[in-house]
Amino acid sequence: MTHRQEQHRLRYLLREHLLEVKGGLAAAALCTVLLAATDLLRPWPLKIIFDYVLLNKPIPRSFALLQVLLAHGKVWTIIVISFGIIAIAVVKSFSAYWQTHVVSNLGFRFAHTLRRTLFVHLQRLSLSSHARLRSGELLTNITSDTSVLRDVLVEVVLTFAAEFLSLAGMLVVMVGMNWRLSLIALAISPVLVLLSLLRYRKIRDSARRQRKAEGQIASRTSEVLSSMQVVQAFGREDYEQQRFESQSSEALKESMRTVRLEAVAARALDLVTALGTWAVVLVGSVEAMRGRMPPGTVLVFASYMTSMASPIRNLAKLSSRMSRASVTAQKIGSVLDLEPEVGDVPGAIPADGIKGGIAFQEVSFAYPYGDSVLKNVSFRIAPGKHVALLGRSGAGKSTLSALLLRLYDPQSGSITVDEVDIRQYQRESLRREIGIVLQDSLLFGTTVHENIAYGKLNATTEEVIAAAKAANAHEFIARLERGYETVIGERGASLSGGERQRIAIARTFIRNMPILILDEPMTGLDVESESAVRDALRRLMAARTSILITHDLDVAAEADLILLLADGEIVAQGSHADLLACSQTYRDLWSYKAIPDVPAEVGTVG
């Protein structure tokens, strides 16, 4: 995909935003014109005073009002005209204030819209896309990168438009006043443009390397902070510090290179502008001494040449910032243009009121850039029945649940719920009908009440408490400092494993869904916690179609159907009694109460 194609959605988003705020843009444009006008008018009170009041030069028809003022005396005329300096400053200040206010408001609103769009888009991307993306860089996209684009958007209007109008206006006025001096001013323009273009490419390349290094720092920091327990347990603080310093040094080097390039460009522009001003003042003064032009014209030209340095310098700075923004826009555009690999088909129906009958028919699946995980898997689950998935790690157990949730779609075969292919259901409505309890209970750093109510956002306090009681969580929650309003640590770090798991079960309870997925829900729990969680799970599974992924053969034996997986295939299926009777492999597993590598020669039962 090309850079231009990658920014398609970003350009569309910006265009839509600008159309929505066209009234504010019109106000900003008016302020910009007033700012440019004040820059042009600023030296003119001095020219009028010098040429027509102090030196008594002939007054042109365009200054007829000056004749009226001079009738009241030169001192009175100077006082009135000098007030023009203040009036111009007032108009300039008023225009600059409102331009900054209006444009900044538009910029912040665009950043808000872009952040919201990015956040929503990232949530809807398939897990395979998230597996390829770095979380730290995504955080940078949402936070700092959107701010970079906001700042550039603001500066394009505040700096580019105002400075360009001022620069163009000055050149027009100078040509109208004296074309010879104007040629000297125009002679430096190609040099300035050439300098800007040469530096722009180098600054853009350096900015791209800097942005890449900063993204790597963000990703590494996010990864280390989320794995702090492992880092400290293995005593790898110094190792991680060295890795961080290495990446940070690389970002520092590129940052300083970019700053140096910008500084060189700015000083070169200053020097060229100073040379142009020197030439204008020298030639203009000689012409004024020979009586070929009023001294005030030299004053205006000198003022314009000095003032031209600022717009040219600002435009050069803006070009370097735009080079950085182009790198940032490319990053954000590439994320926005990612399409969810799992989406709704046209005419998808809601999955409301399903009973929970599940069937896998010749399902095969492989993760991107990986070997096949599932191979022609077929089985059926009647509504309200309980199924246990057994097999060593990597056999494909969790992949089956991910496919049922439509986190991925199979490469071949079909999955049906109530005899309807799940791809015909609206994705979000299907997921609302499925509850899930994971081995690693993911809780949020907020109150216990909000964590439980996350399963049903409009849940009442009574419903939250009832769900907690059903999950055997109410008693320990009541003992917390603020009960249900206690704020727990990020990912539930302030709670024990059993407490986190029971809150996760309560969160699933409150949804009251017909299908339930339990992925190793009791791994790592102590005996007391395991007993409380097991009791809560039995209540949760009652009258629901349940899929339990486990290594615990005692728990699996209670299921209506046991599926034994090896290397992505179902090598045996049936009830506990059936498998004991007909499967030597299962009998061996039951004897040792362990899940070794399962050979693929066992047939299915029942």
N, C-alpha and C positions, 0 to 999 in steps of 0.2 A: 504494500500500500504506500502510495507516495505521501510526501509531506502535505501537499495540497489536499489530497483526499482525506487525510487524517483529521484535518481541521474543519471538515464539512459541518459537523453538528455544532462545533464551537462558533463558527461564523454564523450559522443559522440562529443560534441562541442570542448572539450579540445583535444581529439584525432585528430579531423580534423584540429584544429589550429596547433598542433605540426607537422602534416604531411606537412602543408603549409610552415612551417618555419624550415624544417629539415636542410637546409644549415646553418642557424644561430645556430641551436643546435650543429651541427658538430664543428663550430668555438668555441662555448662555451665549448664543451667537450675537445678540444685541449688545451684551456686556463686552464681548470680545471686540466688536466694531468700535465701541466707545473707548476701550483701552487703546486700540491702535490709533484712533483719532487724537487722543491726549498725547501720545508719544510724538505724533507729527506736529502738534501745536505747541509743544513745550518750549522750543527756542524762539518762537515768533514774537512774543512780547519784547524780548531783548532786541531782536532785529528792528522792530518798529521804533523802540526808544532810541537805539543808536543811530539808525539811518534818518528817520523823519523828525525826531525831536532834537537830539543832540547835534547832528550834523546837517540839519536843514535840507535834506535831499528832497527832490520833487516828490510830492505825494501822488501815487497812482489812483485812478478812479475807483479801484476796488477798496481803497481805504478812505472813502469820502467822509465817513464818520469821524475820522481823525481831524479833519478840518474844523469840525464843530468843537471838538475838545480843545484844540490849540487856540481857539478864540477866547478860551477862559484862562490861558496862560500855560507855559510849559510845565511848571511844577504840578499844576492840577492834572495835566495830561499824563505826566509820568506816574502820579499816584493812581489814577484810574487804570492805566494799562498794566502797572505792576500788580494790581489786584487780579489781573488775568492769570498771573502765575499761580496765585492761591486757588482761583476758580478751577484751573486745569487740574491742580493737585486734588481738589475735592472730588471732581468728577472721576478722576483716575482711581482714587481710593474707593469711592462708592461702587464703581464698575468692577474693580478687582474683588471687593468683598462679595458682591452678589454673584460674580462669576465663580469664585471659589466655592461659595455656599451651594449654588445650584449644581455645579459640575461634580463636586465631592458627593453630594447627595445621590446623583445619578450613578457615580462610580461605586459607592457602597451598596446601592440597591442591586447593581449588576453582580457584585461579588456575592451578595446574599443569594441571588437567583442561581448563580453558577455553583455555589456550595451546595445548595438544596438539590439542584439537578444532579450533581456528581454523587451526592449521598444516596439519593433514590436510585440512580443508575447502578451504583455499586451493589446495592442490596439485591437488585434483580439479576445481576450477572450470575451465571452458572458457577458451581464450585470449581469446575475445571479452569475457568478464567481466573478465579481467585488463587488457584494453585500456581498459576504462572506469574501472578502479580505479587509484588512485595508490599506488605502492609505498611511499612514505614514510608515508602514512596507515596502510597495512597493517602496517608495522613498528611504528607507534605503537599500533595495535590489539593486537598480540601482546605488546608489552612493557609500556608504561606504562598503557594502558587496562585491561588485565587486573589490574594492581596497584591501580588506582583502585577497581575493583569488589571486589577482595579486601579492601581497607581498609574500604570501606563495609559489606561483609558482616560483618567483624569488629566494627566499631563499632556496627552495628545491635544485635548481641547484647550487646557489652560496655557500650555506653552506653545505648541506648534501653531495653532490657529492664530493666537494673538501675535506671536513673534513673526510669523510669516506675513500677516497683514501689515504689521509695523514696518518690516523690512521692505516689502513691496511698495508701500506708501512712500517711504523715504526715497526710494529710487525714482519713483514717478515725480515727486516734488523736486528732487535735485535736477532731473532732466529738464523739467519745466523752467527752473531758475537759471541753470547754466550748463549747457551740454558738454562743454570742454572739461569742467571739473567732474561732471558725471562720468565721463569716460575713464577718468582716473579711478573713481570709486568702483566702476564696473570691471575694471581690469583685474581687480583682486578676486572677483567672484569665481572664475574657473579654478584658481588656486585653492580657494576655500572648499569648493565642491570636491576637488580631487583629494584633498587631505581627508575630508569626511568619509569619502568612499573607501579609501585605502585603509583607514582605521576601522571602519565599520565591519569589514570582513574579519579582521583579526580579533576584534572585541567579541563578535558573534561566536567565533570558534572557541575562544577562551571561556565565554559565558556558558556554552554548551558543556564543556568539560567541568566547569565549576558546578553547574546544576546536577550533573551526573554524580559528582563526588558528594554533594550535599544530600542527594537522594540515598546514596549508599550509607551515609552516616545515620540518616533517619531510620532506615531499615535495620541497621545493626543495633541501634539504640533500642528500638522497639522490640527486637528479638531478645536482647539481653534482659531488658526490664521484665518481659513476660516470662523469662526463664530464670529469674533471680535465684530461686530455690536450688536449681541445678548448679548454677555458677558458684554459689557459696558452698554447697555441699561438696563440690569437687575442688574447692579452693582455687578457682580460676580467675580471681579478681585481677591479679597483675597481668595475666595473659589477655584478658578482655580489654584492660586499660591500654596495653601495647597495640592491640588491633585498632582500638578507637583512635589512639593518637596517630597511628599511621594514616588512617583514612582522613582524620581531621587535618593533618599536615598537608595532605594532597589538596584538600579543599582550600586551605589557607594559601598554598602556593598559587593556585589558579585565581583565587580572589585578588591577591596582590598583583598578579599579572594583569588582570582586567583593570584594576585601579590604575596601574602604571600606564597602560595603553590609553585610558581615558585622560589621564593627566598630560601625557605627551600631546594628545590631540588638542586639548584645551590650550596649552601653552603655544603650540604652533599656530593656532587660530589667532591668539592674542598678538603674536609677533607680526603675522601678515596684516592684521587689522591696523596695528600701530604704524606699519610702513605705509599703508594706504592713507591714514590720517595725516601723517607727516607730509606726504606728497600733496594732498589737497590743501593743507594749511600753507605750504611753501608757495605753490603755484597761485592759490587764491590771494595771498597777501601781496604778491608781486603785481597781480592784476588789479587789486584794489588801489595800490600805490600809483599805478598808471591811470587810474580813473576809469577803468573798464568795467568795474562792478562795485556796488556799494559794499562797505566793510561788513554790514549786517549779513550779507549773503555768505561771506566767508565764515561768519559766526554760526550761521545755520548749518553750513556744510560740515564745519568742525564738530558741531554738536551731533549731527546725524552720523558722522563717521564714528565718533565715540560711542554713540548709542547702538550703532550697528554691531559692535563687538558683542554686546549682550545677547541679541537674538541669535547671532551666528553660533556663539558658544552654547547657548541653551539648546539650539537645534542639534548641535553636535552631541551634547550630552543625551538628548532625547533619542538620537539615533542609536547610541550605545545601549540605552535602557530598552529600546524597542528590540534590539538584537537579543537581549536577555529574555524579553517577553516572548519573542518568537520561539525560543527554545522551550519556555514554559508552556506556551500555547500548543506546541507540538506534543508535549507530554500529556496535557489534559485532553487534547483532541484525540489522541490515540486511545485513551481510556473511554471517552464518550462514544467512540465509534465501534467499540466492542459490542457485538450482538450477543444477547443471552442464547446459549445453545439449547436451553430448555424453555419453551414458551408455549403460549396457548395457540392452538390451531384455530382457523376461522370457524365460527359457529360452536365453540366449546361450550359445554353445558355446566351448570353448577353441580357440585357433588353433595347437595343437601339431602339429608334423610337417608343416607346409605345404610345398609345393614351390616356390611363388613365381610362379605364373601370374597375371597382373594384367590386368584389363579395365576401362576406363572406357566407360560407355554413356550418351550424351546427357547428360553432367554439366554442370550450370549452377550457378554460385555467385556470391554477392555478400556482401561484408562488411557488418556493420551500418552503416546510415546512409551507404552508399557505392554506387557504380555497380557493374554486373555486372563480375566479374573473369573468369569463364569462361562460355562460351556454347555449350552443346550439344557438349561435347568428347567424342570417342569414339576409342579406340585399344586395341590388345591387345599384351601382351608375353608371349611364351612363357617358361616357366621357364628360368632360366639365361642369358637373353639380356640384352644391354646396350643401353640406350636413352639417347640424348642429347637434351636439351631446349634448343632455341635460340630466341632472341627478345630484343627489347630489354627493359630494365628496366620492370616493370609489366605485362608481357604475360601473366602468370599462371603462370609456371614454378614458383616456390616455393609457390604456392597448390596446385598439383597434388600436391606432396609432402605438404603439410599435410593435405590431404583424405585421402590414403592412410594417414597416421598417425592419422587420426580426431581431429586437433586441432580440426577443424570437420566438419560434415556438409553435403553439398550440398543446395541448395534443390530440385533435381530431378535425375533420372537416378540411376544406381547405379554403384558401384565394387565389383568382385568380386576376390577372391583365391582361386585354385583353384576357380573357378565358384561361390563362396559370397559373398553380399553381406557386406561387411565389418561392416555393422551387426548381423549375426547372430553375429559373434565377440565374445567378451569383450574389452573395449577394452584392458585391460592386457596380456592374453596376445597380442593382435595386435601391440602395440608391442614386445613382447619378441622378436618374429620379424623386426623391421626394425631395421637398423643405420643410423646417420646420421652423416655428417661434414659440418660446416658451414664456411662461409667464415671466420667468426669462431669459432675453436675455443674453446669455453667450458671452462676448467679451473678447478679449485677450489684454494683456498689451503691445500693440504695436501701430503703427500708424492707423489712421482712414482708410487710403487707404488700408493697409494690411488687416484690419478687413473686409472691404467690398469685397476685392479681394479674401478672403478665400473661397468664394463660387465658384470662377473660377480663379484658380491660374495663368493662362496666360492672364488675363484680361488686356486690355489697360487702360490708364488713362481716355480716352474718355468714355469707357464702365463703369468705376467706377463712373464717374461723372453723366452719364446718369442714372445709377441705383439709385444713391443718389437723383437725381431730381425726379425720379418716386416715391421714398419713402418719399418725402417731407423732405429730410434731407440736401439738398445742402445748403440752406440758413444759417442754424445754423452752419454747418461745415465751411462755408466760413468765419464766424465770429470768429472761433477759432484762437488761436495765430499763428499757422502755417498751418491753413487750413487742407487739407487732410493729411499732414505730421505731424500733431499733435499727440504725443504719449499720449494715454489715460491710466488711471490707470488700475490696474489688475481687470478683470471682468467688466471694464468700469465704475469703481467707481467714476471717475471725471466727469461723465455725469449724467444728470437727467434721470428718468425712461423713459420718452417719447423719449428723444434723443437716448438712448440705443436701444429702440425698433425700431426706424426708421432706425438706422444703421443695425440692424439685418434684417429688411425687405429689405433693399438695398442689403445685402449679399445674400438674397434669390432671389431677383429680377435678379441678375446678372447670376444666374444659368440657368434661362429660362427652367425650368422643367415642365413636363405635369401634375404632381400631387403635391398638396400642402396640408400640415397639419398645422393648426393654433391652438395652445394649449393655451387658455385663453390669447390672445395677448394684451388685453387692460385692464387687471386687474391692479388696483392701479394707473391708470393714471389720471391726472387732466383733467378738461373739455377741455382746449385748446389742450393739448397733445393728448387726446382721439380723438378729431376731426381730427387732422393731421394724426394720425395713422389709423383711420377708412378710411379716404380718400385714403391713400396709400394702405391699404389692398384691397379696392375695385379694384384698378388698378391691384394689384398683382393677384387677383383671376380671373380676366377676362380671359375667354377661357381656364381655367385650371380646372381639377377635384380637388375640394377643400373640405377638411374635417375640420370643425370649431368646436372646443371644447369650450363651453362657458356657462356662467350662465346668460348672457344677453339675455332676451327673445326678445327684439326689434331687436337685431342683428340676432338671430336665425330665426325670422319671415321672413327675406329676403331670406332664403335658399330655394332651390328647394325641399329638403327633410329634415324632422326633425326626428331624432331618439331619443326617450325618454327611458332612461335606468334606471333600478332599480334592485339592487342586482344581477348584472351581466346578466340581461335579457333585451331584448327590449320589453317594455310593450306597446309601441305605436309607429307607424311610419306613415308618410304622410306629405303633405304640411301643411303650417300654416292654410290655409282655411279648409282643410280636417279635421285636428285635432280639430279645433274649432267646426266643425260640428258634429264630431263623438266621441270625447274623453272628458269626463267630467273632468278627471284629468288635461288635458291640459288646459281646460277652466278655471279651478280653478287657475292653475299656471299663466295663462295670466291675470286673474283678480287681483291677488296679486303681480304679477311681481316678484316672488321669486321661488326658487327651494327647497321645503321641501322634507322630505323623501317621495318617490313615492311608493304607494302601487303596488303590482304585479298583480292586477286583471284586468288591462286595456288591451284590445285587440289591435291588429294592424290595421292600416287603410291604404288602398292604396297599 
